[in-house]
């Protein structure tokens, strides 16, 4: 494959990856708000969108790796813009990972709070159940 054509394909792939990562970052921003609102339906929808984006990014990477190997091994002059594009993509990937981890931590806190609230409700139900105040007899007098 010609070096210019190869560089063009790599650039297109990197730009597509960058676009998907930017979309992912936007989803993570909205997801954070929905975590704090405890909106389960929206969270499920965000998770499904995230799965799609991750699949897209993975397929971009599968295509990109062999192209980069061919390009890097070619003796021709390298296109500097690809390096800066790849660098910005790496930075964006890092931002996505950080944001995703923050959302994961916040979600963990919310889930733990929900568990505590459920335990409180269950304990109240046990205390005020129909048999909560009844006395268990241990001996029955049958002499009469």
N, CA, C and O atoms as CSV, one atom per row, in Angstrom:
chain,resi,resn,atom,element,x,y,z
A,1,UNK,N,N,0.854,-1.182,0.000
A,1,UNK,CA,C,0.000,0.000,0.000
A,1,UNK,C,C,0.896,1.240,0.000
A,1,UNK,O,O,1.936,1.254,0.659
A,2,UNK,N,N,0.502,2.268,-0.728
A,2,UNK,CA,C,1.275,3.502,-0.826
A,2,UNK,C,C,1.290,4.217,0.519
A,2,UNK,O,O,0.288,4.215,1.235
A,3,UNK,N,N,2.429,4.832,0.868
A,3,UNK,CA,C,2.543,5.486,2.174
A,3,UNK,C,C,1.510,6.591,2.392
A,3,UNK,O,O,0.979,6.734,3.493
A,4,UNK,N,N,1.225,7.371,1.353
A,4,UNK,CA,C,0.238,8.450,1.506
A,4,UNK,C,C,-1.157,7.884,1.755
A,4,UNK,O,O,-1.908,8.388,2.590
A,5,UNK,N,N,-1.480,6.852,1.030
A,5,UNK,CA,C,-2.782,6.207,1.195
A,5,UNK,C,C,-2.884,5.545,2.568
A,5,UNK,O,O,-3.932,5.584,3.212
A,6,UNK,N,N,-1.796,4.945,2.999
A,6,UNK,CA,C,-1.748,4.309,4.313
A,6,UNK,C,C,-1.909,5.357,5.415
A,6,UNK,O,O,-2.657,5.151,6.371
A,7,UNK,N,N,-1.208,6.472,5.276
A,7,UNK,CA,C,-1.315,7.559,6.253
A,7,UNK,C,C,-2.742,8.100,6.292
A,7,UNK,O,O,-3.264,8.421,7.360
A,8,UNK,N,N,-3.359,8.196,5.130
A,8,UNK,CA,C,-4.745,8.681,5.066
A,8,UNK,C,C,-5.683,7.734,5.812
A,8,UNK,O,O,-6.545,8.185,6.566
A,9,UNK,N,N,-5.524,6.436,5.609
A,9,UNK,CA,C,-6.374,5.446,6.292
A,9,UNK,C,C,-6.163,5.493,7.807
A,9,UNK,O,O,-7.117,5.402,8.580
A,10,UNK,N,N,-4.904,5.635,8.218
A,10,UNK,CA,C,-4.605,5.725,9.651
A,10,UNK,C,C,-5.252,6.977,10.231
A,10,UNK,O,O,-5.873,6.924,11.292
A,11,UNK,N,N,-5.108,8.104,9.535
A,11,UNK,CA,C,-5.693,9.361,10.003
A,11,UNK,C,C,-7.209,9.235,10.138
A,11,UNK,O,O,-7.775,9.653,11.148
A,12,UNK,N,N,-7.864,8.669,9.141
A,12,UNK,CA,C,-9.323,8.484,9.195
A,12,UNK,C,C,-9.717,7.633,10.399
A,12,UNK,O,O,-10.691,7.925,11.093
A,13,UNK,N,N,-8.949,6.588,10.630
A,13,UNK,CA,C,-9.236,5.712,11.757
A,13,UNK,C,C,-9.058,6.451,13.082
A,13,UNK,O,O,-9.896,6.340,13.977
A,14,UNK,N,N,-7.970,7.201,13.203
A,14,UNK,CA,C,-7.712,7.951,14.433
A,14,UNK,C,C,-8.783,9.013,14.675
A,14,UNK,O,O,-9.227,9.209,15.806
A,15,UNK,N,N,-9.189,9.688,13.616
A,15,UNK,CA,C,-10.236,10.712,13.747
A,15,UNK,C,C,-11.554,10.065,14.187
A,15,UNK,O,O,-12.272,10.616,15.021
A,16,UNK,N,N,-11.863,8.909,13.629
A,16,UNK,CA,C,-13.088,8.200,14.026
A,16,UNK,C,C,-13.017,7.765,15.486
A,16,UNK,O,O,-13.996,7.874,16.223
A,17,UNK,N,N,-11.854,7.271,15.894
A,17,UNK,CA,C,-11.681,6.883,17.299
A,17,UNK,C,C,-11.849,8.088,18.214
A,17,UNK,O,O,-12.505,8.010,19.252
A,18,UNK,N,N,-11.247,9.201,17.812
A,18,UNK,CA,C,-11.327,10.416,18.621
A,18,UNK,C,C,-12.779,10.863,18.771
A,18,UNK,O,O,-13.207,11.247,19.859
A,19,UNK,N,N,-13.527,10.811,17.683
A,19,UNK,CA,C,-14.947,11.192,17.721
A,19,UNK,C,C,-15.711,10.295,18.694
A,19,UNK,O,O,-16.506,10.786,19.496
A,20,UNK,N,N,-15.475,8.993,18.627
A,20,UNK,CA,C,-16.171,8.056,19.519
A,20,UNK,C,C,-15.766,8.286,20.976
A,20,UNK,O,O,-16.603,8.173,21.871
A,21,UNK,N,N,-14.500,8.605,21.223
A,21,UNK,CA,C,-14.063,8.886,22.591
A,21,UNK,C,C,-14.688,10.180,23.111
A,21,UNK,O,O,-15.038,10.271,24.288
A,22,UNK,N,N,-14.826,11.172,22.245
A,22,UNK,CA,C,-15.497,12.413,22.650
A,22,UNK,C,C,-16.956,12.134,22.992
A,22,UNK,O,O,-17.486,12.675,23.963
A,23,UNK,N,N,-17.606,11.286,22.190
A,23,UNK,CA,C,-18.985,10.884,22.494
A,23,UNK,C,C,-19.051,10.175,23.841
A,23,UNK,O,O,-19.951,10.418,24.644
A,24,UNK,N,N,-18.090,9.301,24.069
A,24,UNK,CA,C,-18.029,8.536,25.316
A,24,UNK,C,C,-17.881,9.479,26.508
A,24,UNK,O,O,-18.542,9.301,27.531
A,25,UNK,N,N,-17.016,10.478,26.373
A,25,UNK,CA,C,-16.808,11.439,27.449
A,25,UNK,C,C,-18.091,12.214,27.748
A,25,UNK,O,O,-18.403,12.471,28.911
A,26,UNK,N,N,-18.832,12.584,26.711
A,26,UNK,CA,C,-20.114,13.278,26.910
A,26,UNK,C,C,-21.102,12.377,27.646
A,26,UNK,O,O,-21.814,12.828,28.543
A,27,UNK,N,N,-21.141,11.115,27.265
A,27,UNK,CA,C,-22.039,10.162,27.932
A,27,UNK,C,C,-21.658,10.030,29.400
A,27,UNK,O,O,-22.530,9.975,30.267
A,28,UNK,N,N,-20.362,9.980,29.682
A,28,UNK,CA,C,-19.909,9.860,31.067
A,28,UNK,C,C,-20.297,11.084,31.888
A,28,UNK,O,O,-20.610,10.962,33.073
A,29,UNK,N,N,-20.279,12.263,31.269
A,29,UNK,CA,C,-20.693,13.485,31.970
A,29,UNK,C,C,-22.170,13.403,32.364
A,29,UNK,O,O,-22.534,13.688,33.505
A,30,UNK,N,N,-23.004,13.016,31.418
A,30,UNK,CA,C,-24.441,12.899,31.685
A,30,UNK,C,C,-24.691,11.760,32.671
A,30,UNK,O,O,-25.560,11.853,33.538
A,31,UNK,N,N,-23.929,10.700,32.528
A,31,UNK,CA,C,-24.077,9.543,33.413
A,31,UNK,C,C,-23.817,9.934,34.866
A,31,UNK,O,O,-24.492,9.447,35.773
A,32,UNK,N,N,-22.844,10.809,35.086
A,32,UNK,CA,C,-22.540,11.257,36.445
A,32,UNK,C,C,-23.766,11.920,37.074
A,32,UNK,O,O,-24.093,11.661,38.231
A,33,UNK,N,N,-24.432,12.767,36.313
A,33,UNK,CA,C,-25.637,13.428,36.817
A,33,UNK,C,C,-26.715,12.397,37.158
A,33,UNK,O,O,-27.385,12.506,38.185
A,34,UNK,N,N,-26.875,11.408,36.298
A,34,UNK,CA,C,-27.900,10.391,36.523
A,34,UNK,C,C,-27.556,9.481,37.697
A,34,UNK,O,O,-28.452,8.965,38.365
A,35,UNK,N,N,-26.271,9.282,37.952
A,35,UNK,CA,C,-25.862,8.512,39.132
A,35,UNK,C,C,-26.291,9.262,40.379
A,35,UNK,O,O,-26.850,8.671,41.303
A,36,UNK,N,N,-26.031,10.556,40.408
A,36,UNK,CA,C,-26.381,11.357,41.578
A,36,UNK,C,C,-27.893,11.475,41.759
A,36,UNK,O,O,-28.373,11.609,42.884
A,37,UNK,N,N,-28.644,11.425,40.658
A,37,UNK,CA,C,-30.112,11.457,40.725
A,37,UNK,C,C,-30.692,10.077,41.012
A,37,UNK,O,O,-31.887,9.953,41.278
A,38,UNK,N,N,-29.866,9.048,40.963
A,38,UNK,CA,C,-30.265,7.648,41.136
A,38,UNK,C,C,-31.360,7.291,40.126
A,38,UNK,O,O,-32.415,6.771,40.490
A,39,UNK,N,N,-31.089,7.578,38.871
A,39,UNK,CA,C,-32.022,7.269,37.789
A,39,UNK,C,C,-31.564,5.991,37.089
A,39,UNK,O,O,-30.739,6.026,36.176
A,40,UNK,N,N,-32.111,4.876,37.533
A,40,UNK,CA,C,-31.671,3.560,37.050
A,40,UNK,C,C,-31.934,3.368,35.558
A,40,UNK,O,O,-31.102,2.797,34.853
A,41,UNK,N,N,-33.067,3.833,35.077
A,41,UNK,CA,C,-33.394,3.643,33.656
A,41,UNK,C,C,-32.388,4.347,32.747
A,41,UNK,O,O,-31.927,3.783,31.755
A,42,UNK,N,N,-32.062,5.576,33.099
A,42,UNK,CA,C,-31.088,6.312,32.288
A,42,UNK,C,C,-29.702,5.678,32.393
A,42,UNK,O,O,-28.952,5.653,31.417
A,43,UNK,N,N,-29.365,5.168,33.576
A,43,UNK,CA,C,-28.068,4.513,33.736
A,43,UNK,C,C,-27.955,3.286,32.845
A,43,UNK,O,O,-26.910,3.048,32.241
A,44,UNK,N,N,-29.021,2.513,32.763
A,44,UNK,CA,C,-29.014,1.329,31.896
A,44,UNK,C,C,-28.819,1.751,30.444
A,44,UNK,O,O,-28.075,1.111,29.701
A,45,UNK,N,N,-29.485,2.820,30.045
A,45,UNK,CA,C,-29.334,3.298,28.668
A,45,UNK,C,C,-27.903,3.773,28.409
A,45,UNK,O,O,-27.355,3.541,27.332
A,46,UNK,N,N,-27.297,4.441,29.403
A,46,UNK,CA,C,-25.906,4.883,29.256
A,46,UNK,C,C,-24.962,3.686,29.134
A,46,UNK,O,O,-24.031,3.693,28.328
A,47,UNK,N,N,-25.211,2.683,29.929
A,47,UNK,CA,C,-24.358,1.486,29.888
A,47,UNK,C,C,-24.423,0.836,28.516
A,47,UNK,O,O,-23.402,0.396,27.986
A,48,UNK,N,N,-25.608,0.771,27.942
A,48,UNK,CA,C,-25.740,0.191,26.599
A,48,UNK,C,C,-25.002,1.020,25.550
A,48,UNK,O,O,-24.360,0.472,24.655
A,49,UNK,N,N,-25.100,2.348,25.669
A,49,UNK,CA,C,-24.358,3.220,24.748
A,49,UNK,C,C,-22.849,3.029,24.914
A,49,UNK,O,O,-22.103,2.995,23.935
A,50,UNK,N,N,-22.417,2.904,26.170
A,50,UNK,CA,C,-20.997,2.691,26.437
A,50,UNK,C,C,-20.508,1.400,25.792
A,50,UNK,O,O,-19.429,1.366,25.201
A,51,UNK,N,N,-21.297,0.349,25.905
A,51,UNK,CA,C,-20.911,-0.933,25.300
A,51,UNK,C,C,-20.718,-0.780,23.798
A,51,UNK,O,O,-19.752,-1.294,23.235
A,52,UNK,N,N,-21.643,-0.069,23.150
A,52,UNK,CA,C,-21.536,0.147,21.700
A,52,UNK,C,C,-20.262,0.917,21.343
A,52,UNK,O,O,-19.556,0.572,20.396
A,53,UNK,N,N,-19.989,1.954,22.112
A,53,UNK,CA,C,-18.803,2.769,21.841
A,53,UNK,C,C,-17.534,1.953,22.053
A,53,UNK,O,O,-16.600,2.035,21.256
A,54,UNK,N,N,-17.499,1.173,23.115
A,54,UNK,CA,C,-16.314,0.349,23.388
A,54,UNK,C,C,-16.097,-0.667,22.271
A,54,UNK,O,O,-14.962,-0.918,21.867
A,55,UNK,N,N,-17.181,-1.246,21.777
A,55,UNK,CA,C,-17.061,-2.182,20.651
A,55,UNK,C,C,-16.514,-1.475,19.410
A,55,UNK,O,O,-15.658,-2.009,18.706
A,56,UNK,N,N,-17.020,-0.267,19.153
A,56,UNK,CA,C,-16.533,0.502,17.998
A,56,UNK,C,C,-15.041,0.806,18.126
A,56,UNK,O,O,-14.275,0.631,17.178
A,57,UNK,N,N,-14.645,1.260,19.301
A,57,UNK,CA,C,-13.241,1.610,19.521
A,57,UNK,C,C,-12.357,0.373,19.379
A,57,UNK,O,O,-11.264,0.447,18.817
A,58,UNK,N,N,-12.825,-0.745,19.884
A,58,UNK,CA,C,-12.051,-1.990,19.750
A,58,UNK,C,C,-11.877,-2.378,18.287
A,58,UNK,O,O,-10.798,-2.805,17.876
A,59,UNK,N,N,-12.935,-2.227,17.508
A,59,UNK,CA,C,-12.810,-2.579,16.088
A,59,UNK,C,C,-11.894,-1.593,15.358
A,59,UNK,O,O,-11.165,-1.988,14.448
A,60,UNK,N,N,-11.924,-0.314,15.750
A,60,UNK,CA,C,-10.987,0.651,15.167
A,60,UNK,C,C,-9.547,0.226,15.457
A,60,UNK,O,O,-8.679,0.282,14.586
A,61,UNK,N,N,-9.316,-0.197,16.697
A,61,UNK,CA,C,-7.955,-0.588,17.082
A,61,UNK,C,C,-7.498,-1.835,16.337
A,61,UNK,O,O,-6.330,-1.945,15.964
A,62,UNK,N,N,-8.411,-2.772,16.120
A,62,UNK,CA,C,-8.048,-3.982,15.370
A,62,UNK,C,C,-7.636,-3.633,13.939
A,62,UNK,O,O,-6.748,-4.264,13.367
A,63,UNK,N,N,-8.281,-2.638,13.380
A,63,UNK,CA,C,-7.936,-2.196,12.026
A,63,UNK,C,C,-6.639,-1.391,12.044
A,63,UNK,O,O,-5.801,-1.519,11.150
A,64,UNK,N,N,-6.489,-0.569,13.064
A,64,UNK,CA,C,-5.368,0.365,13.123
A,64,UNK,C,C,-4.018,-0.315,13.351
A,64,UNK,O,O,-3.020,0.081,12.750
A,65,UNK,N,N,-3.977,-1.317,14.198
A,65,UNK,CA,C,-2.696,-1.939,14.554
A,65,UNK,C,C,-1.909,-2.440,13.342
A,65,UNK,O,O,-0.734,-2.098,13.212
A,66,UNK,N,N,-2.507,-3.234,12.452
A,66,UNK,CA,C,-1.715,-3.678,11.294
A,66,UNK,C,C,-1.333,-2.524,10.353
A,66,UNK,O,O,-0.260,-2.540,9.749
A,67,UNK,N,N,-2.210,-1.536,10.237
A,67,UNK,CA,C,-1.883,-0.383,9.389
A,67,UNK,C,C,-0.677,0.367,9.941
A,67,UNK,O,O,0.221,0.757,9.194
A,68,UNK,N,N,-0.665,0.566,11.262
A,68,UNK,CA,C,0.457,1.267,11.883
A,68,UNK,C,C,1.757,0.480,11.730
A,68,UNK,O,O,2.814,1.067,11.501
A,69,UNK,N,N,1.683,-0.828,11.855
A,69,UNK,CA,C,2.894,-1.644,11.686
A,69,UNK,C,C,3.455,-1.486,10.275
A,69,UNK,O,O,4.661,-1.324,10.089
A,70,UNK,N,N,2.571,-1.533,9.292
A,70,UNK,CA,C,3.031,-1.354,7.908
A,70,UNK,C,C,3.627,0.041,7.718
A,70,UNK,O,O,4.674,0.200,7.091
A,71,UNK,N,N,2.950,1.041,8.265
A,71,UNK,CA,C,3.388,2.426,8.101
A,71,UNK,C,C,4.724,2.655,8.800
A,71,UNK,O,O,5.629,3.274,8.241
A,72,UNK,N,N,4.840,2.149,10.032
A,72,UNK,CA,C,6.075,2.343,10.794
A,72,UNK,C,C,7.263,1.624,10.161
A,72,UNK,O,O,8.397,2.094,10.254
A,73,UNK,N,N,7.007,0.504,9.527
A,73,UNK,CA,C,8.112,-0.256,8.921
A,73,UNK,C,C,8.498,0.263,7.533
A,73,UNK,O,O,9.511,-0.157,6.972
A,74,UNK,N,N,7.709,1.160,6.989
A,74,UNK,CA,C,8.040,1.692,5.656
A,74,UNK,C,C,9.207,2.676,5.767
A,74,UNK,O,O,9.340,3.370,6.775
A,75,UNK,N,N,10.041,2.737,4.746
A,75,UNK,CA,C,11.217,3.622,4.788
A,75,UNK,C,C,10.895,5.083,4.460
A,75,UNK,O,O,11.782,5.936,4.497
A,76,UNK,N,N,9.652,5.370,4.147
A,76,UNK,CA,C,9.285,6.723,3.718
A,76,UNK,C,C,9.151,7.665,4.908
A,76,UNK,O,O,9.010,7.245,6.056
A,77,UNK,N,N,9.201,8.951,4.586
A,77,UNK,CA,C,9.064,9.989,5.608
A,77,UNK,C,C,7.681,9.889,6.254
A,77,UNK,O,O,6.674,9.687,5.575
A,78,UNK,N,N,7.657,10.034,7.566
A,78,UNK,CA,C,6.409,9.888,8.325
A,78,UNK,C,C,5.666,11.222,8.406
A,78,UNK,O,O,6.275,12.291,8.443
A,79,UNK,N,N,4.364,11.130,8.432
A,79,UNK,CA,C,3.494,12.300,8.541
A,79,UNK,C,C,3.414,12.698,10.017
A,79,UNK,O,O,2.884,11.951,10.839
A,80,UNK,N,N,3.940,13.872,10.343
A,80,UNK,CA,C,3.981,14.334,11.737
A,80,UNK,C,C,2.587,14.560,12.324
A,80,UNK,O,O,2.390,14.426,13.532
A,81,UNK,N,N,1.633,14.898,11.478
A,81,UNK,CA,C,0.284,15.159,11.995
A,81,UNK,C,C,-0.327,13.901,12.611
A,81,UNK,O,O,-1.168,13.992,13.506
A,82,UNK,N,N,0.092,12.735,12.136
A,82,UNK,CA,C,-0.417,11.483,12.721
A,82,UNK,C,C,0.039,11.329,14.167
A,82,UNK,O,O,-0.710,10.848,15.017
A,83,UNK,N,N,1.277,11.742,14.437
A,83,UNK,CA,C,1.792,11.622,15.798
A,83,UNK,C,C,1.038,12.543,16.753
A,83,UNK,O,O,0.714,12.148,17.873
A,84,UNK,N,N,0.760,13.767,16.315
A,84,UNK,CA,C,0.018,14.689,17.182
A,84,UNK,C,C,-1.427,14.222,17.364
A,84,UNK,O,O,-2.002,14.367,18.442
A,85,UNK,N,N,-2.001,13.665,16.310
A,85,UNK,CA,C,-3.362,13.133,16.411
A,85,UNK,C,C,-3.395,11.947,17.376
A,85,UNK,O,O,-4.309,11.827,18.193
A,86,UNK,N,N,-2.406,11.086,17.277
A,86,UNK,CA,C,-2.323,9.932,18.171
A,86,UNK,C,C,-2.112,10.389,19.613
A,86,UNK,O,O,-2.667,9.803,20.542
A,87,UNK,N,N,-1.317,11.426,19.793
A,87,UNK,CA,C,-1.069,11.973,21.125
A,87,UNK,C,C,-2.352,12.540,21.732
A,87,UNK,O,O,-2.641,12.305,22.905
A,88,UNK,N,N,-3.116,13.279,20.942
A,88,UNK,CA,C,-4.381,13.831,21.452
A,88,UNK,C,C,-5.379,12.714,21.746
A,88,UNK,O,O,-6.184,12.822,22.670
A,89,UNK,N,N,-5.323,11.655,20.966
A,89,UNK,CA,C,-6.185,10.494,21.196
A,89,UNK,C,C,-5.812,9.806,22.512
A,89,UNK,O,O,-6.689,9.397,23.272
A,90,UNK,N,N,-4.517,9.682,22.774
A,90,UNK,CA,C,-4.062,9.082,24.034
A,90,UNK,C,C,-4.505,9.926,25.230
A,90,UNK,O,O,-4.915,9.393,26.260
A,91,UNK,N,N,-4.416,11.246,25.080
A,91,UNK,CA,C,-4.843,12.147,26.158
A,91,UNK,C,C,-6.344,11.996,26.410
A,91,UNK,O,O,-6.780,11.937,27.560
A,92,UNK,N,N,-7.116,11.936,25.355
A,92,UNK,CA,C,-8.564,11.770,25.469
A,92,UNK,C,C,-8.909,10.418,26.101
A,92,UNK,O,O,-9.824,10.327,26.919
A,93,UNK,N,N,-8.181,9.383,25.723
A,93,UNK,CA,C,-8.386,8.057,26.311
A,93,UNK,C,C,-8.135,8.106,27.811
A,93,UNK,O,O,-8.877,7.509,28.592
A,94,UNK,N,N,-7.103,8.809,28.205
A,94,UNK,CA,C,-6.784,8.962,29.626
A,94,UNK,C,C,-7.908,9.695,30.361
A,94,UNK,O,O,-8.283,9.299,31.464
A,95,UNK,N,N,-8.443,10.753,29.765
A,95,UNK,CA,C,-9.560,11.487,30.369
A,95,UNK,C,C,-10.781,10.588,30.544
A,95,UNK,O,O,-11.455,10.633,31.573
A,96,UNK,N,N,-11.056,9.780,29.539
A,96,UNK,CA,C,-12.202,8.869,29.600
A,96,UNK,C,C,-12.018,7.872,30.740
A,96,UNK,O,O,-12.959,7.602,31.486
A,97,UNK,N,N,-10.820,7.330,30.877
A,97,UNK,CA,C,-10.558,6.361,31.949
A,97,UNK,C,C,-10.744,6.994,33.320
A,97,UNK,O,O,-11.350,6.397,34.211
A,98,UNK,N,N,-10.221,8.205,33.484
A,98,UNK,CA,C,-10.349,8.906,34.763
A,98,UNK,C,C,-11.818,9.166,35.081
A,98,UNK,O,O,-12.270,8.904,36.196
A,99,UNK,N,N,-12.556,9.678,34.110
A,99,UNK,CA,C,-13.979,9.985,34.314
A,99,UNK,C,C,-14.771,8.717,34.596
A,99,UNK,O,O,-15.653,8.710,35.454
A,100,UNK,N,N,-14.463,7.663,33.887
A,100,UNK,CA,C,-15.153,6.391,34.083
A,100,UNK,C,C,-14.909,5.863,35.497
A,100,UNK,O,O,-15.832,5.368,36.144
A,101,UNK,N,N,-13.674,5.968,35.973
A,101,UNK,CA,C,-13.363,5.515,37.332
A,101,UNK,C,C,-14.071,6.364,38.381
A,101,UNK,O,O,-14.538,5.838,39.391
A,102,UNK,N,N,-14.155,7.674,38.149
A,102,UNK,CA,C,-14.878,8.546,39.085
A,102,UNK,C,C,-16.356,8.159,39.140
A,102,UNK,O,O,-16.944,8.081,40.218
A,103,UNK,N,N,-16.946,7.918,37.977
A,103,UNK,CA,C,-18.353,7.508,37.939
A,103,UNK,C,C,-18.541,6.169,38.642
A,103,UNK,O,O,-19.533,5.961,39.341
A,104,UNK,N,N,-17.597,5.275,38.455
A,104,UNK,CA,C,-17.666,3.962,39.099
A,104,UNK,C,C,-17.651,4.117,40.619
A,104,UNK,O,O,-18.414,3.455,41.323
A,105,UNK,N,N,-16.778,4.995,41.121
A,105,UNK,CA,C,-16.717,5.244,42.563
A,105,UNK,C,C,-18.028,5.843,43.068
A,105,UNK,O,O,-18.550,5.417,44.098
A,106,UNK,N,N,-18.557,6.826,42.349
A,106,UNK,CA,C,-19.813,7.457,42.763
A,106,UNK,C,C,-20.956,6.458,42.746
A,106,UNK,O,O,-21.805,6.458,43.637
A,107,UNK,N,N,-20.976,5.610,41.733
A,107,UNK,CA,C,-22.010,4.581,41.648
A,107,UNK,C,C,-21.891,3.613,42.822
A,107,UNK,O,O,-22.901,3.185,43.379
A,108,UNK,N,N,-20.671,3.270,43.196
A,108,UNK,CA,C,-20.451,2.391,44.348
A,108,UNK,C,C,-20.994,3.003,45.628
A,108,UNK,O,O,-21.601,2.307,46.442
A,109,UNK,N,N,-20.781,4.298,45.810
A,109,UNK,CA,C,-21.292,4.997,46.993
A,109,UNK,C,C,-22.821,4.984,46.998
A,109,UNK,O,O,-23.441,4.719,48.028
A,110,UNK,N,N,-23.420,5.268,45.851
A,110,UNK,CA,C,-24.885,5.286,45.747
A,110,UNK,C,C,-25.460,3.895,46.016
A,110,UNK,O,O,-26.456,3.763,46.727
A,111,UNK,N,N,-24.843,2.869,45.458
A,111,UNK,CA,C,-25.327,1.498,45.668
A,111,UNK,C,C,-25.223,1.122,47.140
A,111,UNK,O,O,-26.129,0.492,47.686
A,112,UNK,N,N,-24.129,1.502,47.783
A,112,UNK,CA,C,-23.957,1.198,49.209
A,112,UNK,C,C,-25.030,1.904,50.036
A,112,UNK,O,O,-25.571,1.323,50.977
A,113,UNK,N,N,-25.339,3.154,49.689
A,113,UNK,CA,C,-26.389,3.892,50.405
A,113,UNK,C,C,-27.739,3.205,50.217
A,113,UNK,O,O,-28.517,3.098,51.165
A,114,UNK,N,N,-28.020,2.744,49.017
A,114,UNK,CA,C,-29.284,2.046,48.749
A,114,UNK,C,C,-29.361,0.764,49.569
A,114,UNK,O,O,-30.419,0.441,50.109
A,115,UNK,N,N,-28.261,0.033,49.667
A,115,UNK,CA,C,-28.239,-1.197,50.474
A,115,UNK,C,C,-28.541,-0.896,51.937
A,115,UNK,O,O,-29.303,-1.614,52.585
A,116,UNK,N,N,-27.937,0.167,52.447
A,116,UNK,CA,C,-28.173,0.556,53.842
A,116,UNK,C,C,-29.637,0.924,54.043
A,116,UNK,O,O,-30.254,0.516,55.027
A,117,UNK,N,N,-30.193,1.694,53.114
A,117,UNK,CA,C,-31.605,2.075,53.211
A,117,UNK,C,C,-32.518,0.855,53.163
A,117,UNK,O,O,-33.496,0.786,53.907
A,118,UNK,N,N,-32.211,-0.098,52.303
A,118,UNK,CA,C,-33.020,-1.325,52.226
A,118,UNK,C,C,-32.941,-2.127,53.518
A,118,UNK,O,O,-33.945,-2.675,53.974
A,119,UNK,N,N,-31.759,-2.195,54.104
A,119,UNK,CA,C,-31.625,-2.906,55.379
A,119,UNK,C,C,-32.435,-2.230,56.473
A,119,UNK,O,O,-33.038,-2.906,57.307
A,120,UNK,N,N,-32.455,-0.905,56.477
A,120,UNK,CA,C,-33.254,-0.176,57.468
A,120,UNK,C,C,-34.737,-0.494,57.296
A,120,UNK,O,O,-35.444,-0.732,58.276
A,121,UNK,N,N,-35.201,-0.497,56.053
A,121,UNK,CA,C,-36.607,-0.806,55.780
A,121,UNK,C,C,-36.923,-2.234,56.209
A,121,UNK,O,O,-37.958,-2.482,56.829
A,122,UNK,N,N,-36.048,-3.165,55.887
A,122,UNK,CA,C,-36.271,-4.560,56.279
A,122,UNK,C,C,-36.293,-4.725,57.787
A,122,UNK,O,O,-37.099,-5.492,58.314
A,123,UNK,N,N,-35.420,-4.018,58.488
A,123,UNK,CA,C,-35.402,-4.102,59.951
A,123,UNK,C,C,-36.676,-3.521,60.552
A,123,UNK,O,O,-37.197,-4.059,61.528
A,124,UNK,N,N,-37.181,-2.438,59.988
A,124,UNK,CA,C,-38.435,-1.858,60.480
A,124,UNK,C,C,-39.588,-2.823,60.251
A,124,UNK,O,O,-40.454,-2.972,61.114
A,125,UNK,N,N,-39.606,-3.474,59.103
A,125,UNK,CA,C,-40.670,-4.439,58.821
A,125,UNK,C,C,-40.632,-5.594,59.806
A,125,UNK,O,O,-41.682,-6.091,60.214
A,126,UNK,N,N,-39.466,-6.020,60.185
A,126,UNK,CA,C,-39.366,-7.109,61.161
A,126,UNK,C,C,-39.868,-6.662,62.527
A,126,UNK,O,O,-40.525,-7.424,63.236
A,127,UNK,N,N,-39.554,-5.419,62.891
A,127,UNK,CA,C,-39.965,-4.920,64.205
A,127,UNK,C,C,-41.477,-4.742,64.290
A,127,UNK,O,O,-42.061,-4.980,65.347
A,128,UNK,N,N,-42.109,-4.338,63.224
A,128,UNK,CA,C,-43.528,-4.024,63.268
A,128,UNK,C,C,-44.388,-5.074,62.586
A,128,UNK,O,O,-45.545,-4.813,62.256
A,129,UNK,N,N,-43.842,-6.239,62.377
A,129,UNK,CA,C,-44.603,-7.317,61.764
A,129,UNK,C,C,-45.696,-7.812,62.703
A,129,UNK,O,O,-45.705,-7.435,63.875
A,130,UNK,N,N,-46.606,-8.635,62.229
A,130,UNK,CA,C,-47.750,-9.082,63.033
A,130,UNK,C,C,-47.331,-9.927,64.226
A,130,UNK,O,O,-48.068,-9.993,65.210
A,131,UNK,N,N,-46.196,-10.562,64.171
A,131,UNK,CA,C,-45.764,-11.406,65.287
A,131,UNK,C,C,-44.600,-10.794,66.055
A,131,UNK,O,O,-43.979,-11.468,66.877
A,132,UNK,N,N,-44.307,-9.550,65.801
A,132,UNK,CA,C,-43.141,-8.935,66.419
A,132,UNK,C,C,-43.268,-8.822,67.927
A,132,UNK,O,O,-42.279,-9.001,68.638
A,133,UNK,N,N,-44.467,-8.530,68.436
A,133,UNK,CA,C,-44.640,-8.334,69.867
A,133,UNK,C,C,-45.190,-9.559,70.575
A,133,UNK,O,O,-45.445,-9.501,71.778
A,134,UNK,N,N,-45.377,-10.639,69.885
A,134,UNK,CA,C,-45.932,-11.823,70.539
A,134,UNK,C,C,-44.858,-12.501,71.376
A,134,UNK,O,O,-43.667,-12.458,71.067
A,135,UNK,N,N,-45.322,-13.118,72.434
A,135,UNK,CA,C,-44.415,-13.805,73.347
A,135,UNK,C,C,-44.433,-15.279,72.990
A,135,UNK,O,O,-45.495,-15.893,72.879
A,136,UNK,N,N,-43.280,-15.823,72.816
A,136,UNK,CA,C,-43.196,-17.255,72.534
A,136,UNK,C,C,-43.279,-18.011,73.850
A,136,UNK,O,O,-42.543,-17.715,74.792
A,137,UNK,N,N,-44.171,-18.980,73.914
A,137,UNK,CA,C,-44.200,-19.770,75.124
A,137,UNK,C,C,-43.293,-20.961,74.973
A,137,UNK,O,O,-43.184,-21.590,73.921
A,138,UNK,N,N,-42.655,-21.230,76.074
A,138,UNK,CA,C,-41.711,-22.327,76.041
A,138,UNK,C,C,-42.306,-23.579,76.667
A,138,UNK,O,O,-41.931,-24.696,76.312
A,139,UNK,N,N,-43.232,-23.391,77.598
A,139,UNK,CA,C,-43.868,-24.526,78.270
A,139,UNK,C,C,-45.383,-24.386,78.165
A,139,UNK,O,O,-45.933,-23.295,78.319
A,140,UNK,N,N,-46.019,-25.468,77.909
A,140,UNK,CA,C,-47.480,-25.462,77.825
A,140,UNK,C,C,-48.012,-26.263,79.011
A,140,UNK,O,O,-47.571,-27.380,79.280
A,141,UNK,N,N,-48.962,-25.667,79.703
A,141,UNK,CA,C,-49.572,-26.343,80.854
A,141,UNK,C,C,-50.774,-27.130,80.364
A,141,UNK,O,O,-51.755,-26.545,79.905
A,142,UNK,N,N,-50.708,-28.445,80.457
A,142,UNK,CA,C,-51.808,-29.290,79.972
A,142,UNK,C,C,-52.519,-30.001,81.117
A,142,UNK,O,O,-53.233,-30.966,80.846
A,143,UNK,N,N,-52.375,-29.595,82.374
A,143,UNK,CA,C,-52.963,-30.260,83.523
A,143,UNK,C,C,-54.440,-29.986,83.697
A,143,UNK,O,O,-55.051,-30.781,84.411
A,144,UNK,N,N,-55.027,-29.105,83.221
A,144,UNK,CA,C,-56.418,-28.778,83.525
A,144,UNK,C,C,-57.387,-29.699,82.971
A,144,UNK,O,O,-58.589,-29.521,83.165
